[in-house]
Amino acid sequence: MVPPLYAAIRGKLQKADIDQEIKECSIVSMANFISFTYKSLSAQQISEVVEIYNERLANDLTRDASLKSIAKIASNAGSKDRAIIPIGNLAVLMPKMFELLHKAQRTIHLNTLEALAAMLSRYPAQFSGVSGALLKELAPFINDSDMQASALALKVATATLPITAPSSAETQAFVANAVKLSQSGVI
């Protein structure tokens, strides 16, 4: 039963010239499907879906659904046992994630930070090569102008620090921002 359902959802997920609502539904449906059936799927099938989500991150219309779906799969929120799904290629998402953190829209920042938090909390080893760059990208979010973004950035950074050299410039910049935030009169 799993292979034909996977093929049907993947078919819709791959199409670029379909109705916007169907695109979004296929993105979310695949995340739910993987969360429940990952034991019956191959690592290759899951990796292919991550690649498709990576493509969808570039599109303004499918970005939010893709970010939320990535977070759902990474956290395995749909499963009762919340086991770690064997995803081997999450690091391919990082260039697009970094781009999204530079956008001017708060919603994009929050959704990106939530997806990063889910990925780094469950799959930290996949991000050791970009941990310094990630801390550098997170540092501007650690301030008292947006406490929700700060909280999410701190959550991501907390998962990133164990895989980052403590003496790196990125770590020191992050710590300086965190100390400054802790001394803010807003909190």
C-alpha positions as CSV (number, residue, x, y, z in Angstrom):
1,M,0.0,0.0,0.0
2,V,2.9,2.4,0.7
3,P,4.6,2.3,-2.8
4,P,1.5,3.4,-4.8
5,L,0.6,6.1,-2.3
6,Y,4.2,7.4,-2.3
7,A,4.2,7.4,-6.1
8,A,0.9,9.3,-6.3
9,I,2.0,12.0,-3.8
10,R,5.4,12.3,-5.3
11,G,3.9,12.7,-8.8
12,K,2.0,15.7,-7.6
13,L,4.9,17.0,-5.6
14,Q,7.2,17.0,-8.6
15,K,4.8,18.8,-11.0
16,A,5.5,22.5,-11.5
17,D,2.5,23.3,-13.7
18,I,-0.4,22.4,-11.3
19,D,-2.7,24.5,-9.2
20,Q,-1.1,26.3,-6.3
21,E,-3.4,24.7,-3.7
22,I,-2.5,21.2,-5.0
23,K,1.2,22.1,-4.8
24,E,0.8,23.1,-1.2
25,C,-1.3,20.1,-0.3
26,S,1.2,17.7,-1.9
27,I,4.0,19.3,0.0
28,V,2.2,18.9,3.3
29,S,0.8,15.5,2.4
30,M,4.3,14.1,1.7
31,A,5.6,15.3,5.1
32,N,2.7,13.6,6.8
33,F,3.1,10.5,4.7
34,I,6.9,10.2,5.5
35,S,6.2,10.8,9.2
36,F,3.9,7.8,9.3
37,T,5.5,5.4,6.8
38,Y,9.2,6.2,6.9
39,K,10.0,2.6,8.0
40,S,8.6,1.4,4.6
41,L,10.4,4.0,2.5
42,S,14.0,3.8,1.4
43,A,16.6,6.4,2.3
44,Q,16.8,7.2,-1.4
45,Q,13.1,8.0,-1.5
46,I,13.3,10.3,1.5
47,S,16.4,12.0,0.1
48,E,14.5,12.7,-3.2
49,V,11.7,14.4,-1.2
50,V,14.3,16.6,0.6
51,E,15.7,17.6,-2.8
52,I,12.2,18.5,-4.0
53,Y,11.6,20.6,-0.9
54,N,14.9,22.3,-1.5
55,E,13.7,23.3,-4.9
56,R,10.4,24.5,-3.5
57,L,12.2,26.8,-1.0
58,A,13.1,29.0,-3.9
59,N,9.5,29.7,-4.8
60,D,7.7,32.3,-2.8
61,L,4.4,30.5,-3.2
62,T,5.6,27.1,-1.9
63,R,8.2,28.3,0.6
64,D,6.1,28.3,3.8
65,A,4.6,24.9,3.2
66,S,8.1,23.5,2.4
67,L,9.6,25.0,5.6
68,K,6.8,23.6,7.8
69,S,7.1,20.2,6.1
70,I,10.8,20.0,6.6
71,A,10.3,20.8,10.3
72,K,7.6,18.2,10.5
73,I,9.8,15.5,8.9
74,A,12.9,16.4,10.9
75,S,11.0,16.4,14.2
76,N,8.9,13.4,13.2
77,A,5.9,15.2,14.8
78,G,3.4,12.9,13.1
79,S,4.7,9.7,14.6
80,K,3.7,8.3,18.0
81,D,7.3,7.1,18.7
82,R,9.0,10.3,17.4
83,A,11.8,8.1,16.1
84,I,14.5,9.7,14.0
85,I,13.7,9.3,10.3
86,P,16.8,8.3,8.3
87,I,17.5,11.5,6.4
88,G,21.0,11.7,5.0
89,N,20.9,14.9,3.0
90,L,19.6,17.8,5.2
91,A,22.7,19.8,4.8
92,V,21.8,20.5,1.1
93,L,19.1,22.8,2.5
94,M,21.5,25.1,4.2
95,P,22.3,27.5,1.3
96,K,18.6,28.2,0.8
97,M,18.1,28.5,4.6
98,F,20.8,31.1,4.8
99,E,19.2,33.0,1.9
100,L,15.9,32.9,3.7
101,L,17.4,34.4,6.9
102,H,18.5,37.4,4.8
103,K,14.9,38.1,3.5
104,A,13.1,41.0,5.0
105,Q,9.9,39.1,6.0
106,R,9.5,38.1,9.7
107,T,7.3,35.1,8.9
108,I,10.0,33.7,6.7
109,H,12.6,34.2,9.5
110,L,10.4,32.4,12.0
111,N,9.5,29.5,9.7
112,T,13.2,29.1,8.7
113,L,14.3,29.2,12.4
114,E,11.7,26.6,13.3
115,A,12.8,24.3,10.5
116,L,16.5,24.8,11.5
117,A,15.6,24.1,15.2
118,A,13.9,20.8,14.2
119,M,16.8,19.7,12.0
120,L,19.6,20.6,14.4
121,S,17.9,19.1,17.4
122,R,17.6,15.7,15.7
123,Y,20.4,15.6,13.1
124,P,23.3,17.8,14.5
125,A,26.1,15.7,12.9
126,Q,24.9,16.6,9.4
127,F,25.7,20.3,10.1
128,S,29.1,20.2,11.6
129,G,30.6,21.6,8.4
130,V,28.4,24.7,8.5
131,S,28.1,25.2,12.2
132,G,30.3,28.3,12.3
133,A,28.5,29.9,9.3
134,L,25.1,29.0,11.0
135,L,26.1,30.8,14.2
136,K,27.2,33.8,12.2
137,E,23.8,33.9,10.5
138,L,22.0,33.5,13.8
139,A,23.9,36.2,15.7
140,P,21.8,39.2,14.3
141,F,18.6,37.5,15.5
142,I,19.8,37.5,19.1
143,N,18.5,40.9,20.2
144,D,15.5,42.4,22.1
145,S,13.7,43.8,19.0
146,D,11.9,40.4,18.3
147,M,11.8,38.1,21.2
148,Q,10.2,35.3,19.3
149,A,12.9,35.3,16.7
150,S,15.5,35.6,19.4
151,A,14.1,32.6,21.3
152,L,14.1,30.4,18.1
153,A,17.6,31.6,17.2
154,L,18.8,30.7,20.7
155,K,17.2,27.3,20.4
156,V,19.0,26.7,17.1
157,A,22.3,28.0,18.5
158,T,22.0,25.8,21.5
159,A,21.9,22.8,19.2
160,T,24.7,24.2,17.1
161,L,27.2,25.0,19.9
162,P,28.2,21.4,20.7
163,I,29.4,20.9,17.1
164,T,31.2,24.3,16.9
165,A,34.7,25.1,18.1
166,P,34.3,27.1,21.3
167,S,37.1,29.5,20.4
168,S,35.7,30.4,16.9
169,A,34.9,34.0,16.1
170,E,31.3,32.9,15.3
171,T,30.9,31.4,18.7
172,Q,32.3,34.4,20.4
173,A,30.0,36.8,18.4
174,F,27.0,34.7,19.3
175,V,27.9,34.6,23.0
176,A,28.4,38.4,23.0
177,N,24.9,38.9,21.5
178,A,23.4,36.4,24.0
179,V,25.0,38.2,26.9
180,K,23.8,41.6,25.6
181,L,20.3,40.2,25.3
182,S,20.4,38.8,28.8
183,Q,21.2,42.3,30.1
184,S,18.4,44.0,28.1
185,G,15.8,45.9,30.0
186,V,13.1,44.3,27.8
187,I,13.4,40.9,29.5
